Amino acid sequence: MNIKIKRVYDKPEVGDGVRILVERLWPRGLAKKDAQVDKWLKDIAPSTELRKWFSHDPSKWEEFRKRYYRELDKNRDEVNELLGITVGNAVTFVYGSREKEYNSAFALKSYIEKFIKT
């Protein structure tokens, strides 16, 4: 099992496998046909309040992850749906942020990998 992370604006590749948009909002300026997203799990994304508080500030990264993981712990239906897609498949979590390191897709990947035995 290998979860990849990629900006939704980057060109899709064959090796992406199942492309899952893990953002609450659809990425600006991108037509749905151009995104080539197989699944949009907007409810797996951080709450609007948490996303706005974090604002991709690296100094808030560790606290953001803790808060986001608490939200995910309470969102078992969405987590289980994502696990059902992820296990046994090549998967790419796609995100819209310009921030390539401190974003919720990376935090989500770490969270989901805790549940998957390799």
C-alpha positions in Angstrom: 0.0 0.0 0.0 1.3 3.4 -1.0 -0.6 6.6 -0.5 0.7 9.4 -2.7 0.1 13.1 -2.3 -0.3 15.4 -5.2 -1.8 18.9 -6.0 -5.0 18.5 -7.9 -3.6 21.0 -10.4 -0.7 18.7 -11.3 -1.2 16.5 -14.3 -2.7 13.1 -13.5 -0.5 10.1 -14.1 -1.3 6.4 -14.6 0.4 5.5 -11.4 -1.9 7.8 -9.3 -4.4 5.0 -9.0 -7.6 6.1 -7.3 -7.5 9.9 -7.1 -9.3 11.2 -4.0 -9.9 14.9 -3.5 -9.5 15.4 0.3 -10.6 19.1 0.4 -13.8 20.6 1.8 -14.0 23.1 -1.0 -13.6 22.5 -4.7 -10.3 23.9 -6.0 -10.6 27.3 -7.6 -10.5 27.7 -11.3 -10.4 23.9 -12.0 -13.1 22.2 -14.0 -14.2 18.8 -12.6 -13.4 17.1 -15.9 -9.8 18.5 -15.8 -9.2 17.4 -12.2 -9.8 13.7 -13.1 -10.8 13.0 -9.5 -12.4 9.6 -8.9 -13.8 10.4 -5.5 -14.4 13.6 -3.5 -14.4 13.1 0.2 -15.1 16.7 1.4 -16.3 15.6 4.8 -12.9 14.0 5.6 -11.3 17.4 5.3 -10.7 19.6 8.4 -13.7 21.7 9.6 -14.0 25.1 8.2 -13.1 26.6 11.6 -10.0 24.5 11.9 -8.9 25.2 8.3 -9.3 29.0 8.8 -7.5 28.9 12.2 -4.5 27.0 10.7 -4.2 29.1 7.5 -1.1 27.0 6.6 0.9 28.6 9.3 3.9 26.2 9.9 4.1 27.4 13.5 0.6 25.9 14.1 1.4 22.6 12.3 1.6 20.3 15.3 -1.4 21.8 17.0 -3.3 21.6 13.7 -2.5 17.9 13.4 -3.7 17.2 16.9 -7.0 19.0 16.4 -7.5 17.5 13.0 -6.9 14.0 14.3 -9.5 14.6 17.0 -12.0 15.6 14.3 -11.1 12.4 12.3 -11.5 10.3 15.5 -15.1 11.6 15.7 -15.7 11.1 11.9 -15.5 7.3 11.8 -17.9 6.9 8.8 -15.7 9.0 6.5 -12.5 7.4 7.9 -13.9 3.9 7.3 -15.0 4.9 3.8 -11.5 6.2 3.0 -9.9 3.1 4.5 -12.1 0.9 2.3 -10.9 2.7 -0.8 -7.2 2.8 0.3 -6.6 -0.8 1.4 -5.3 -2.8 -1.5 -5.3 0.0 -4.0 -2.9 2.5 -5.3 -4.3 5.8 -4.0 -3.4 9.5 -4.4 -4.8 12.1 -2.1 -5.2 15.3 -4.1 -5.4 18.7 -2.5 -5.8 22.3 -3.7 -3.4 24.3 -1.5 -0.3 26.0 -2.8 1.4 24.9 0.4 3.1 21.6 -0.4 4.2 20.6 3.0 1.9 22.0 5.7 -1.5 20.9 4.4 -4.3 18.6 5.5 -3.6 16.0 2.9 -0.2 15.2 4.5 -1.7 15.1 7.9 -4.5 12.8 6.7 -2.0 10.5 5.0 -0.2 10.0 8.4 -3.4 9.4 10.2 -4.7 6.8 7.7 -1.4 5.0 7.5 -1.7 4.2 11.3 -4.7 1.9 10.4 -3.1 0.1 7.5 -0.9 -2.8 8.0 1.7 -3.2 5.3 
